[in-house]
């Protein structure tokens, strides 16, 4: 199984809602990532988890709250978002980085989020 | 990580080789060249990577110049399904999580 799954595929939420995005992989990967992609722009890294611990936060606003409950699951909790947060949210996973070795990242199809 | 420069768009005829260039003149000795692509409405997909030597896999070939300041991704027989944005990424090893910093990429359109 070389697939990263993301749910839901589409999400529409108001600025006062609380919602969560879910990502799952069963490749035994110990690094997981959240990226944000605005229309016609490249993906931008938001968070990196390594061995279920947050290792990189790219100065993301606190209205985005990541969670890695176990090695297969990655969540992104959303609260009080703004319309400009509308984007495609991509999850990825890889083997945990080791010295002198860089591993490819496997991406899910993304969740298309619209904030009204 | 070193910055990369790619053409905004390219066209290729179906069945012909697609050669996608990338400049990375500030690359340092421990930085690898990675290529990913993103087909419309899908997540990015890894294609190939290399450090110094040319590399080939079932998807593509990667040619890196001797001075490592530029590289070319070659899709030997492009198909319509290869229409995508192709990202050239230069990244160094890290032990605390691996950043992928995407540039603007090249929109490759394969025409029938």
Interface residues (C-beta under 8 A of the other chain):
Chain A: X4 X31 X33 X41 X42 X43 X44 X45 X48 X49 X50 X55 X56 X90 X92 X94 X97 X98 X99 X100 X101 X102 X103 X104 X105 X106 X107 X108 X109 X110
Chain B: X32 X34 X38 X41 X42 X43 X44 X45 X46 X49 X85 X87 X91 X93 X94 X95 X96 X97 X98 X99 X100 X101 X102 X103 X104 X105
